[in-house]
């Protein structure tokens, strides 16, 4: 069985889904540190004027001190603004996707929306349900072992930090995405 592991981004880019479609099981790495300024709570699209425009989820103060699965969303006018921005640019009503109170549930809804639009049925598993305490490469390997994976499909960016020599029982493959631009699936 081939698996991939990825943090839950907000309306991920198309390469995220391309990688998801090429494995048997996709692990949502939700029990790692939220990173401010990352794609966890925001994304971007090219608007009707041909310019990049950001949209995202407003999270609680000090979210960067929490795991992604523990980050809460704050109330406010930002929800209406994001829904309106998407409606104006794509004629898609996304209101129900921004009604939740946690970042994880909102991101999972955005991921499932993309899976539906791209006809992807790859099963999802949450790392927070696996009770893995290890870190870094050992964490990846432990997740693979728990899920009985024989192959781990990694992104190319992980070449900078993965300890390849630790993959003795599990085959390590690197994913070469065919999607060349970093567009959110919402741009479909």
Backbone as ProteinMPNN parsed JSONL, in Angstrom:
{"seq_chain_A": "XXXXXXXXXXXXXXXXXXXXXXXXXXXXXXXXXXXXXXXXXXXXXXXXXXXXXXXXXXXXXXXXXXXXXXXXXXXXXXXXXXXXXXXXXXXXXXXXXXXXXXXXXXXXXXXXXXXXXXXXXXXXXXXXXXXXXXXXXXXXXXXXXXXXXXXXXXXXXXXXXXXXXXXXXXXXXXXXXXXXXXXXXXXX", "coords_chain_A": {"N_chain_A": [[0.854, -1.18, 0.0], [0.532, 2.194, -0.824], [1.207, 5.309, 0.637], [0.66, 8.811, 1.291], [1.554, 11.749, 3.082], [0.382, 14.737, 4.445], [0.149, 18.116, 5.603], [-2.915, 19.711, 6.617], [-4.008, 21.92, 4.408], [-5.5, 25.108, 3.542], [-7.983, 25.125, 1.228], [-6.272, 23.622, -0.728], [-3.504, 23.698, -3.091], [-3.41, 22.549, -6.525], [-1.478, 20.529, -6.905], [-1.38, 19.195, -4.45], [-3.722, 17.681, -4.521], [-3.212, 16.161, -6.762], [-1.119, 14.575, -5.864], [-2.498, 13.25, -3.809], [-4.3, 11.731, -5.3], [-2.673, 9.829, -6.375], [-2.063, 7.876, -4.539], [-2.865, 5.137, -2.229], [-3.854, 5.675, 0.269], [-4.329, 8.592, 2.152], [-2.767, 10.606, 4.444], [-3.728, 12.965, 6.758], [-1.841, 15.245, 8.257], [-2.389, 16.385, 11.047], [-1.7, 16.864, 13.671], [0.507, 18.44, 14.184], [2.581, 21.371, 14.635], [0.947, 24.465, 14.197], [1.703, 26.84, 11.731], [2.379, 30.136, 11.487], [1.655, 32.301, 8.797], [1.883, 30.367, 6.904], [0.333, 27.987, 4.661], [-1.726, 26.981, 6.073], [-3.979, 28.398, 7.012], [-4.707, 30.037, 4.96], [-4.882, 31.005, 1.464], [-4.488, 31.613, -2.047], [-5.694, 33.118, -5.091], [-6.021, 33.788, -8.603], [-7.521, 36.695, -9.387], [-10.419, 38.258, -11.015], [-9.256, 40.418, -12.233], [-6.835, 39.533, -12.991], [-4.896, 39.406, -11.048], [-3.021, 38.274, -8.182], [-4.797, 37.259, -5.325], [-5.328, 37.074, -1.917], [-7.012, 34.888, 0.386], [-8.59, 33.78, 3.377], [-8.716, 32.176, 6.639], [-9.494, 33.509, 9.74], [-7.699, 33.059, 12.597], [-7.42, 32.137, 16.1], [-5.738, 34.155, 18.588], [-2.331, 33.586, 19.258], [-2.274, 31.137, 17.953], [-0.132, 29.921, 16.77], [1.13, 28.585, 18.765], [-0.055, 26.202, 19.048], [-1.193, 22.875, 18.064], [-2.24, 22.061, 14.758], [-4.735, 20.738, 14.731], [-5.89, 21.723, 17.022], [-6.4, 24.398, 16.778], [-8.499, 27.171, 16.921], [-11.122, 28.989, 15.239], [-11.807, 32.445, 14.889], [-14.668, 34.542, 15.542], [-16.245, 36.917, 13.375], [-16.325, 39.569, 10.888], [-14.801, 38.725, 8.808], [-15.53, 36.276, 7.677], [-17.813, 36.759, 6.03], [-16.613, 38.477, 4.193], [-14.685, 36.832, 2.905], [-16.328, 34.852, 1.748], [-17.84, 36.467, 0.027], [-15.815, 37.464, -1.644], [-14.984, 35.133, -2.984], [-17.379, 34.418, -4.222], [-17.765, 36.623, -5.942], [-15.598, 36.346, -7.693], [-15.684, 33.725, -8.677], [-18.269, 32.816, -8.801], [-19.243, 30.976, -6.938], [-20.851, 29.643, -4.174], [-19.628, 29.649, -1.056], [-20.347, 29.731, 1.567], [-21.182, 27.791, 3.533], [-18.837, 26.441, 4.005], [-17.372, 27.992, 5.64], [-18.466, 28.098, 8.145], [-17.705, 26.72, 10.4], [-15.962, 26.192, 13.602], [-13.405, 25.407, 14.045], [-10.069, 25.303, 12.775], [-9.121, 22.968, 11.571], [-11.507, 21.515, 10.882], [-12.626, 23.268, 9.029], [-10.623, 23.337, 7.054], [-10.602, 20.647, 6.293], [-13.137, 20.44, 5.187], [-12.725, 22.088, 2.964], [-10.821, 20.59, 1.615], [-12.256, 18.225, 1.086], [-14.18, 19.312, -0.582], [-12.59, 19.966, -2.796], [-11.724, 17.369, -3.46], [-14.136, 16.258, -4.268], [-14.763, 17.875, -6.515], [-12.676, 17.15, -8.177], [-13.045, 14.506, -8.507], [-11.905, 12.555, -6.723], [-11.345, 9.807, -4.709], [-9.757, 8.868, -2.691], [-9.107, 7.423, 0.435], [-9.046, 9.133, 3.627], [-6.967, 9.609, 6.488], [-6.409, 10.644, 9.818], [-3.574, 11.902, 11.393], [-3.623, 12.534, 14.076], [-5.221, 10.623, 15.196], [-3.706, 8.4, 15.357], [-1.882, 8.239, 17.393], [0.969, 8.761, 17.461], [4.105, 9.43, 18.693], [6.662, 10.064, 17.936], [9.154, 12.045, 16.153], [9.942, 14.05, 13.221], [11.645, 12.315, 10.59], [11.394, 9.762, 11.704], [8.797, 9.829, 12.637], [7.266, 9.862, 10.28], [7.944, 7.327, 9.269], [6.958, 5.713, 11.365], [4.205, 6.246, 11.166], [3.736, 5.153, 8.636], [4.29, 2.439, 9.211], [2.299, 1.807, 11.146], [0.054, 2.022, 9.544], [0.522, 0.02, 7.796], [1.873, 0.434, 5.423], [3.752, -0.035, 2.443], [5.058, 1.641, 0.831], [6.112, 4.99, 0.816], [5.086, 8.049, -0.347], [6.615, 10.934, -0.963], [6.824, 14.528, -0.948], [8.875, 16.54, -3.136], [10.193, 18.594, -1.801], [10.851, 17.575, 0.666], [13.265, 16.307, 0.444], [15.233, 17.858, 1.47], [15.2, 17.5, 4.208], [14.418, 14.899, 5.016], [15.577, 11.864, 6.381], [16.842, 9.729, 4.492], [18.173, 7.306, 4.753], [16.932, 5.976, 6.82], [14.753, 4.699, 5.83], [14.372, 1.711, 5.63], [12.665, -0.47, 5.699], [10.494, 0.407, 4.364], [9.594, 1.556, 1.23], [10.781, 4.502, -0.254], [9.514, 7.029, -2.178], [9.649, 9.806, -4.401], [7.491, 12.423, -5.203], [6.756, 13.708, -8.311], [5.248, 16.355, -9.32], [2.835, 17.138, -11.825], [1.455, 19.39, -12.184], [2.209, 22.714, -12.692], [1.904, 25.32, -11.759], [1.141, 27.256, -8.819], [-1.683, 27.161, -7.977], [-4.74, 27.514, -6.237], [-7.184, 24.986, -5.699], [-9.654, 26.064, -5.782], [-9.745, 27.753, -7.889], [-10.63, 26.325, -9.975]], "CA_chain_A": [[0.0, 0.0, 0.0], [1.269, 3.453, -0.937], [0.566, 6.429, 1.323], [1.269, 10.14, 1.323], [1.224, 12.467, 4.311], [0.449, 16.18, 4.187], [-0.583, 18.969, 6.53], [-4.176, 20.161, 6.023], [-3.976, 23.301, 3.934], [-6.8, 25.719, 3.26], [-8.191, 25.013, -0.218], [-4.916, 23.357, -1.224], [-3.167, 23.846, -4.503], [-3.747, 21.364, -7.312], [-0.48, 19.482, -6.687], [-1.817, 18.465, -3.256], [-4.723, 16.712, -4.963], [-2.554, 15.263, -7.706], [-0.402, 13.625, -5.0], [-3.528, 12.465, -3.135], [-4.907, 10.798, -6.259], [-1.705, 8.81, -6.779], [-1.795, 6.934, -3.439], [-3.983, 4.328, -1.752], [-4.324, 6.261, 1.517], [-3.744, 9.919, 2.34], [-2.764, 10.952, 5.859], [-3.795, 14.381, 7.112], [-0.919, 15.466, 9.374], [-3.093, 17.454, 11.764], [-1.234, 17.026, 15.045], [1.787, 19.148, 14.196], [2.511, 22.787, 14.964], [0.422, 25.467, 13.266], [2.757, 27.771, 11.354], [1.861, 31.432, 11.057], [2.149, 32.703, 7.484], [1.923, 29.203, 6.031], [-0.909, 27.773, 3.915], [-2.7, 26.329, 6.949], [-5.226, 29.157, 7.152], [-4.897, 30.981, 3.855], [-4.467, 30.612, 0.134], [-4.621, 32.717, -2.99], [-6.168, 32.8, -6.426], [-5.906, 34.899, -9.543], [-8.862, 37.272, -9.444], [-10.926, 38.655, -12.33], [-8.349, 41.428, -12.798], [-5.577, 38.878, -13.319], [-3.937, 39.63, -9.963], [-3.115, 37.364, -7.047], [-5.595, 37.762, -4.213], [-5.33, 36.136, -0.79], [-8.226, 34.687, 1.168], [-8.229, 32.86, 4.439], [-9.455, 31.974, 7.867], [-8.906, 34.221, 10.869], [-7.539, 32.123, 13.715], [-7.246, 32.699, 17.437], [-4.442, 34.7, 18.982], [-1.373, 32.568, 19.71], [-2.506, 29.853, 17.283], [1.176, 29.354, 16.451], [1.569, 27.79, 19.915], [-0.909, 25.011, 19.105], [-1.211, 21.95, 16.938], [-3.267, 22.434, 13.776], [-6.031, 20.175, 15.126], [-6.391, 22.419, 18.203], [-6.559, 25.828, 16.479], [-9.886, 27.632, 16.789], [-11.4, 30.115, 14.347], [-12.478, 33.536, 15.602], [-15.835, 35.109, 14.89], [-15.996, 38.238, 12.821], [-16.78, 39.922, 9.552], [-13.919, 38.123, 7.815], [-16.237, 35.178, 6.992], [-18.619, 37.347, 4.946], [-15.701, 39.033, 3.189], [-14.102, 35.735, 2.129], [-17.403, 34.255, 0.943], [-18.16, 37.438, -1.025], [-14.667, 37.497, -2.556], [-15.041, 33.922, -3.811], [-18.601, 34.53, -5.016], [-17.552, 37.619, -6.994], [-14.595, 35.911, -8.654], [-15.914, 32.399, -9.245], [-19.702, 32.494, -8.764], [-19.407, 29.782, -6.114], [-21.274, 29.979, -2.806], [-18.808, 28.902, -0.108], [-20.732, 30.116, 2.928], [-21.226, 26.657, 4.463], [-17.48, 25.988, 4.287], [-16.783, 28.919, 6.605], [-19.336, 28.184, 9.323], [-17.134, 25.969, 11.515], [-15.23, 26.892, 14.656], [-12.02, 24.954, 14.136], [-9.324, 25.386, 11.526], [-9.071, 21.643, 10.952], [-12.776, 21.158, 10.232], [-12.771, 24.14, 7.859], [-9.695, 22.878, 6.017], [-11.057, 19.347, 5.796], [-14.259, 20.718, 4.282], [-12.174, 22.605, 1.703], [-10.162, 19.455, 0.958], [-13.31, 17.354, 0.569], [-14.774, 20.02, -1.712], [-11.668, 19.752, -3.912], [-11.78, 15.956, -3.844], [-15.382, 16.071, -5.004], [-14.652, 18.532, -7.822], [-11.664, 16.462, -8.979], [-13.418, 13.09, -8.537], [-10.893, 11.788, -5.995], [-11.985, 9.048, -3.636], [-8.717, 8.333, -1.806], [-9.479, 7.537, 1.848], [-8.254, 10.022, 4.479], [-6.718, 9.217, 7.871], [-5.837, 11.765, 10.578], [-2.438, 11.487, 12.216], [-3.98, 12.703, 15.484], [-5.909, 9.412, 15.644], [-2.756, 7.289, 15.326], [-1.089, 8.275, 18.627], [2.398, 8.655, 17.165], [4.835, 10.436, 19.475], [7.985, 10.331, 17.373], [9.329, 13.303, 15.421], [10.703, 14.099, 11.972], [11.588, 11.141, 9.708], [10.892, 8.62, 12.471], [7.342, 9.985, 12.686], [6.768, 9.414, 8.965], [8.111, 5.874, 9.22], [6.019, 5.115, 12.318], [2.866, 6.336, 10.565], [3.698, 4.142, 7.571], [4.222, 1.103, 9.828], [0.968, 1.636, 11.748], [-0.924, 1.867, 8.465], [0.964, -1.121, 6.995], [2.273, 0.909, 4.091], [5.047, -0.518, 1.969], [5.666, 2.743, 0.088], [5.776, 6.351, 1.234], [5.255, 9.021, -1.422], [6.973, 12.208, -0.348], [7.037, 15.673, -1.827], [10.292, 16.796, -3.437], [10.758, 19.501, -0.802], [11.312, 16.806, 1.832], [14.647, 15.86, 0.229], [16.101, 18.707, 2.276], [15.199, 17.149, 5.626], [14.175, 13.482, 5.294], [16.738, 10.994, 6.533], [16.523, 8.638, 3.572], [18.783, 6.054, 5.204], [16.046, 5.329, 7.79], [13.717, 3.966, 5.096], [14.912, 0.378, 5.342], [11.566, -1.424, 5.526], [9.464, 1.07, 3.572], [10.158, 2.197, 0.041], [10.608, 5.951, -0.321], [9.408, 7.58, -3.537], [9.41, 11.246, -4.438], [6.414, 12.779, -6.117], [7.033, 14.752, -9.291], [3.944, 16.852, -9.735], [2.693, 17.59, -13.203], [0.917, 20.749, -12.089], [3.385, 23.58, -12.607], [1.669, 26.58, -11.047], [0.674, 27.096, -7.447], [-3.039, 27.704, -7.892], [-5.682, 26.836, -5.364], [-8.211, 24.217, -6.398], [-10.854, 26.91, -5.888], [-9.684, 28.416, -9.187], [-11.271, 25.478, -10.992]], "C_chain_A": [[0.898, 1.241, 0.0], [0.495, 4.555, -0.217], [1.353, 7.715, 1.106], [0.779, 10.816, 2.594], [1.378, 13.951, 4.03], [-0.333, 16.932, 5.248], [-1.845, 19.492, 5.844], [-4.148, 21.647, 5.67], [-5.392, 23.798, 3.673], [-6.978, 25.818, 1.751], [-6.838, 24.806, -0.915], [-4.749, 23.558, -2.723], [-3.36, 22.513, -5.22], [-2.75, 20.22, -7.144], [-0.782, 18.618, -5.471], [-2.77, 17.349, -3.659], [-4.144, 15.714, -5.96], [-1.803, 14.168, -6.932], [-1.401, 12.688, -4.313], [-4.089, 11.382, -4.055], [-3.965, 9.648, -6.606], [-1.352, 7.817, -5.67], [-3.065, 6.174, -3.054], [-4.631, 4.922, -0.51], [-3.592, 7.575, 1.731], [-3.886, 10.299, 3.808], [-2.758, 12.467, 6.021], [-2.966, 14.57, 8.38], [-1.413, 16.665, 10.186], [-2.593, 17.704, 13.176], [0.194, 17.57, 15.127], [1.527, 20.643, 14.401], [1.889, 23.615, 13.83], [1.545, 26.449, 12.982], [2.128, 29.048, 10.801], [2.487, 31.801, 9.708], [2.26, 31.561, 6.491], [0.576, 29.101, 5.304], [-1.965, 27.098, 4.77], [-4.025, 27.083, 6.991], [-5.429, 30.188, 6.04], [-4.507, 30.328, 2.539], [-4.646, 31.816, -0.773], [-5.157, 32.196, -4.315], [-5.909, 34.001, -7.313], [-7.314, 35.431, -9.744], [-9.243, 37.685, -10.87], [-10.056, 39.701, -13.022], [-6.99, 40.851, -13.156], [-4.503, 39.04, -12.256], [-4.124, 38.588, -8.868], [-3.9, 38.026, -5.931], [-5.64, 36.684, -3.13], [-6.713, 36.056, -0.154], [-7.871, 33.7, 2.272], [-9.143, 32.906, 5.639], [-8.75, 32.723, 8.993], [-8.887, 33.288, 12.074], [-7.286, 32.868, 15.021], [-5.831, 33.237, 17.656], [-3.594, 33.556, 19.54], [-1.632, 31.189, 19.109], [-1.18, 29.154, 16.995], [1.756, 28.534, 17.611], [0.823, 26.453, 20.005], [-0.676, 24.09, 17.91], [-2.355, 22.372, 16.009], [-4.648, 21.955, 14.224], [-6.65, 20.886, 16.327], [-6.681, 23.904, 17.97], [-8.035, 26.149, 16.239], [-9.953, 28.817, 15.824], [-12.123, 31.185, 15.162], [-13.696, 33.998, 14.806], [-15.463, 36.471, 14.322], [-16.488, 38.379, 11.4], [-15.943, 39.278, 8.442], [-14.623, 37.024, 7.026], [-17.037, 35.698, 5.799], [-17.726, 37.86, 3.825], [-15.112, 37.947, 2.3], [-15.151, 35.111, 1.211], [-17.749, 35.173, -0.23], [-17.054, 37.487, -2.083], [-14.699, 36.303, -3.513], [-16.25, 33.968, -4.741], [-18.385, 35.486, -6.192], [-16.593, 37.129, -8.076], [-14.92, 34.6, -9.357], [-17.379, 31.984, -9.309], [-19.966, 31.169, -8.036], [-19.803, 30.242, -4.713], [-20.527, 29.077, -1.828], [-19.193, 29.166, 1.343], [-20.66, 28.949, 3.905], [-19.833, 26.151, 4.826], [-16.783, 26.869, 5.329], [-17.629, 29.072, 7.861], [-18.754, 27.509, 10.554], [-16.377, 26.823, 12.513], [-13.799, 26.422, 14.811], [-11.366, 25.027, 12.759], [-9.317, 24.038, 10.817], [-10.376, 21.308, 10.231], [-13.002, 22.005, 8.979], [-11.864, 23.668, 6.723], [-10.117, 21.529, 5.441], [-12.245, 19.532, 4.851], [-13.749, 21.233, 2.935], [-11.491, 21.493, 0.915], [-11.206, 18.519, 0.353], [-14.03, 17.997, -0.613], [-13.905, 19.806, -2.957], [-11.683, 18.313, -4.399], [-13.028, 15.681, -4.681], [-15.273, 16.658, -6.413], [-13.697, 17.793, -8.756], [-11.902, 14.952, -9.059], [-12.337, 12.193, -7.921], [-11.575, 11.102, -4.821], [-10.97, 8.413, -2.678], [-9.143, 8.499, -0.35], [-8.508, 8.435, 2.621], [-8.136, 9.427, 5.881], [-6.073, 10.415, 8.549], [-4.715, 11.262, 11.468], [-2.759, 11.595, 13.702], [-4.692, 11.477, 16.052], [-4.967, 8.216, 15.75], [-1.865, 7.219, 16.564], [0.402, 8.019, 18.394], [3.118, 9.791, 17.881], [6.184, 10.816, 18.878], [7.98, 11.616, 16.547], [10.057, 13.053, 14.095], [10.537, 12.831, 11.126], [11.031, 9.925, 10.435], [9.358, 8.647, 12.548], [6.699, 9.478, 11.387], [6.822, 7.891, 8.889], [7.132, 5.182, 10.16], [4.584, 5.157, 11.794], [2.717, 5.288, 9.468], [3.548, 2.741, 8.151], [2.842, 0.841, 10.425], [-0.081, 1.346, 10.674], [-0.576, 0.738, 7.495], [1.281, -0.728, 5.545], [3.605, 0.277, 3.703], [5.784, 0.565, 1.183], [5.174, 4.074, 0.634], [6.094, 7.291, 0.076], [5.438, 10.396, -0.802], [7.035, 13.314, -1.396], [8.525, 15.903, -2.04], [10.961, 17.692, -2.402], [11.327, 18.779, 0.405], [12.726, 16.27, 1.658], [15.619, 16.65, 1.099], [16.177, 18.275, 3.737], [14.946, 15.677, 5.938], [15.505, 12.737, 5.413], [16.457, 9.72, 5.737], [17.054, 7.298, 4.051], [17.918, 5.306, 6.228], [14.928, 4.517, 7.121], [14.267, 2.613, 4.664], [13.814, -0.641, 5.063], [10.459, -0.877, 4.627], [10.148, 1.77, 2.399], [9.812, 3.685, 0.046], [10.589, 6.371, -1.784], [9.177, 9.076, -3.413], [8.41, 11.556, -5.539], [6.833, 13.931, -7.013], [5.697, 15.235, -9.834], [3.974, 17.308, -11.19], [2.137, 19.012, -13.258], [2.105, 21.687, -11.889], [3.147, 24.882, -11.864], [1.007, 26.314, -9.707], [-0.699, 27.727, -7.292], [-3.892, 26.856, -6.964], [-6.704, 26.101, -6.211], [-9.483, 25.052, -6.593], [-10.897, 27.62, -7.253], [-10.279, 27.561, -10.312], [-12.571, 26.113, -11.371]], "O_chain_A": [[1.886, 1.315, 0.73], [-0.707, 4.722, -0.424], [2.541, 7.7, 0.783], [-0.287, 10.487, 3.113], [2.375, 14.381, 3.451], [-1.355, 16.449, 5.736], [-1.852, 19.695, 4.63], [-4.252, 22.51, 6.542], [-6.343, 23.021, 3.595], [-6.217, 26.51, 1.074], [-6.332, 25.697, -1.597], [-5.709, 23.583, -3.492], [-3.46, 21.467, -4.578], [-3.137, 19.055, -7.231], [-0.469, 17.428, -5.468], [-2.645, 16.215, -3.199], [-4.549, 14.551, -5.988], [-1.847, 12.994, -7.297], [-1.178, 11.48, -4.243], [-4.321, 10.251, -3.625], [-4.412, 8.605, -7.081], [-0.442, 7.005, -5.837], [-4.17, 6.508, -3.482], [-5.816, 4.703, -0.259], [-2.383, 7.665, 1.518], [-4.991, 10.313, 4.35], [-1.892, 13.159, 5.486], [-3.352, 14.104, 9.452], [-0.931, 17.787, 10.038], [-3.02, 18.664, 13.818], [0.97, 17.21, 16.012], [0.387, 21.103, 14.342], [2.26, 23.477, 12.665], [2.263, 26.85, 13.898], [1.438, 29.031, 9.782], [3.689, 31.635, 9.503], [2.688, 31.766, 5.356], [-0.222, 30.037, 5.339], [-3.001, 26.682, 4.251], [-5.086, 26.46, 7.005], [-6.238, 31.105, 6.179], [-3.894, 29.261, 2.501], [-4.926, 32.918, -0.301], [-5.084, 31.005, -4.616], [-5.614, 35.095, -6.831], [-8.197, 34.712, -10.212], [-8.475, 37.482, -11.81], [-10.109, 39.855, -14.242], [-6.093, 41.582, -13.576], [-3.322, 38.833, -12.534], [-5.226, 38.084, -8.65], [-3.699, 39.202, -5.626], [-5.954, 35.525, -3.405], [-7.476, 37.022, -0.156], [-6.962, 32.885, 2.12], [-10.18, 33.57, 5.653], [-7.541, 32.581, 9.174], [-9.926, 32.793, 12.512], [-6.981, 34.06, 15.035], [-4.875, 32.826, 16.998], [-4.108, 32.667, 20.218], [-1.249, 30.178, 19.697], [-1.118, 27.924, 16.979], [2.772, 27.86, 17.442], [1.046, 25.672, 20.929], [-0.063, 24.461, 16.909], [-3.328, 22.979, 16.456], [-5.625, 22.694, 14.107], [-7.825, 20.672, 16.623], [-7.157, 24.59, 18.875], [-8.716, 25.483, 15.459], [-8.977, 29.54, 15.626], [-12.95, 30.871, 16.019], [-13.753, 33.869, 13.583], [-14.486, 37.091, 14.743], [-16.997, 37.435, 10.796], [-16.337, 39.288, 7.276], [-14.353, 36.849, 5.838], [-16.954, 35.154, 4.698], [-18.044, 37.697, 2.647], [-15.042, 38.111, 1.082], [-14.887, 34.872, 0.032], [-17.931, 34.704, -1.354], [-17.336, 37.545, -3.28], [-14.465, 36.455, -4.712], [-16.153, 33.6, -5.912], [-18.783, 35.183, -7.317], [-16.76, 37.463, -9.249], [-14.494, 34.375, -10.49], [-17.694, 30.91, -9.821], [-20.792, 30.36, -8.458], [-19.166, 31.125, -4.138], [-20.771, 27.872, -1.782], [-18.425, 28.849, 2.251], [-20.127, 29.104, 5.004], [-19.668, 25.495, 5.854], [-15.718, 26.513, 5.834], [-17.516, 30.075, 8.566], [-19.264, 27.709, 11.657], [-16.174, 28.019, 12.304], [-13.05, 26.972, 15.619], [-12.013, 24.841, 11.729], [-9.488, 23.973, 9.6], [-10.348, 20.862, 9.085], [-13.516, 21.506, 7.978], [-12.287, 23.606, 5.569], [-10.0, 21.3, 4.237], [-12.341, 18.85, 3.831], [-14.276, 20.86, 1.886], [-11.573, 21.458, -0.313], [-11.047, 18.07, -0.782], [-14.445, 17.302, -1.541], [-14.416, 19.504, -4.035], [-11.658, 18.059, -5.603], [-12.975, 14.96, -5.677], [-15.649, 16.009, -7.39], [-13.877, 17.804, -9.974], [-11.083, 14.211, -9.602], [-11.915, 11.204, -8.522], [-12.29, 11.733, -4.042], [-11.322, 7.501, -1.93], [-9.504, 9.602, 0.061], [-7.316, 8.493, 2.318], [-9.077, 8.821, 6.393], [-5.279, 11.126, 7.933], [-4.894, 10.3, 12.215], [-2.225, 10.829, 14.505], [-4.757, 11.314, 17.27], [-5.378, 7.139, 16.181], [-1.161, 6.228, 16.756], [1.011, 7.172, 19.048], [2.786, 10.963, 17.701], [6.781, 11.81, 19.293], [6.926, 12.193, 16.282], [10.685, 12.016, 13.883], [9.423, 12.332, 10.965], [10.282, 9.141, 9.852], [8.711, 7.599, 12.525], [5.706, 8.751, 11.418], [5.851, 7.249, 8.49], [6.535, 4.17, 9.792], [3.834, 4.196, 11.966], [1.69, 4.615, 9.382], [2.766, 1.939, 7.64], [2.277, -0.235, 10.228], [-0.983, 0.531, 10.871], [-1.274, 0.518, 6.504], [0.994, -1.459, 4.597], [4.478, 0.082, 4.548], [6.975, 0.438, 0.901], [3.983, 4.261, 0.882], [7.221, 7.327, -0.419], [4.521, 10.945, -0.192], [7.27, 13.058, -2.577], [9.343, 15.503, -1.211], [12.16, 17.567, -2.153], [12.194, 19.313, 1.095], [13.332, 15.82, 2.63], [16.702, 16.165, 1.427], [17.12, 18.644, 4.438], [15.241, 15.244, 7.052], [16.432, 12.964, 4.636], [15.898, 8.757, 6.262], [16.447, 6.261, 3.783], [18.148, 4.122, 6.476], [14.241, 3.74, 7.783], [14.586, 2.397, 3.495], [14.011, -1.571, 4.281], [9.588, -1.626, 4.184], [11.143, 2.476, 2.564], [8.674, 4.065, 0.32], [11.528, 6.103, -2.533], [8.586, 9.55, -2.443], [8.481, 11.023, -6.646], [7.216, 14.997, -6.533], [5.095, 14.598, -10.699], [4.985, 17.789, -11.701], [2.321, 19.734, -14.238], [2.922, 21.463, -10.996], [4.1, 25.494, -11.382], [0.39, 25.27, -9.499], [-0.862, 28.707, -6.566], [-3.769, 25.631, -6.924], [-7.049, 26.54, -7.308], [-10.289, 24.762, -7.478], [-11.963, 28.035, -7.709], [-10.413, 28.015, -11.449], [-13.295, 25.584, -12.214]]}, "name": "protein", "num_of_chains": 1, "seq": "XXXXXXXXXXXXXXXXXXXXXXXXXXXXXXXXXXXXXXXXXXXXXXXXXXXXXXXXXXXXXXXXXXXXXXXXXXXXXXXXXXXXXXXXXXXXXXXXXXXXXXXXXXXXXXXXXXXXXXXXXXXXXXXXXXXXXXXXXXXXXXXXXXXXXXXXXXXXXXXXXXXXXXXXXXXXXXXXXXXXXXXXXXXX"}
